Amino acid sequence: MTTQSEQRGDVAALVPAAGAGLRLGPGAPKALRPLAGEPLLVHAVRNLLATPDVGCVVVAAPPGEVDAVRAMLPEGVLVVAGGATRQASVANALAAVPPEFLIVLVHDAARALTPPTVIARVAAAVRAGSRAVIPVLPVVDTIKQVGDDGEVLATVDRSVLRAVQTPQGFDRPTLTTAHDQASDDLTDDAGLVEKLGVRVDTVAGDELAMKITRPLDLKIAEALL
């Protein structure tokens, strides 16, 4: 695997990887679950480092697994202790980014198969002037609004809906301000930026950037590999 020291990009990538991943069933923290013999986190970091734009990777690991996570990743990848929430883990990782990196991506370890082309696309959009960028896919299923009693209330116009993926990209001052001013614990960094009133732009995602959440997702990801 390419070492971080060989990278020359202007982008820092943060990987919050401290979550338990309960929907994946009992076992190790989700980012450390094996996919084709290697942890999800290793696959995710490999694709980040395969993207020339990326010059720094910071992983927020489960607090009790910092040394183990550091040992499984290439030399030069920074590993810090994650927090009690995803938002806290992102904040911890952001604080460890060297000051020269002004473009920051936040990427889920669970999206272990995200192609470098998507990562580069997000970074390029921030470099071109967007303060916040998310990769998205059109919603293909019919979406219903349903009441508490199970009654269908309405059919939602899916043409205006998008499924959001990661990495999400930001100029560093915007992301820093969003976390400093956060009053709600959100699982989506773009949501924090939206609360600032900052425009969030979109770029095309990729079906390979699926989120591995359930045991079936692992089987699908293994088949794709």
Buried (B, 14 or more C-beta within 10 A) or exposed (E): EBEBEEBEBBBBBBBBBBBEBEEBEEEBBBBBBEBEEEBBBBBBBBBBBBBBBBBBBBBBBBBEBBEBBBEBBBEBBBBBBBBEBBBBBBBBBBEBBEEEBBBBBBBBBBBBBBBBEBBBBBBBBBBEEBBBBBBBBEBEEEEEEEEEEEEEEEEEEEEEEBBBBBBBBBBBEBBBBBBEEBEEEBEBBBBBBBBBEBEBBBBEBBEBBBBBBEEEBBEEBEEEE
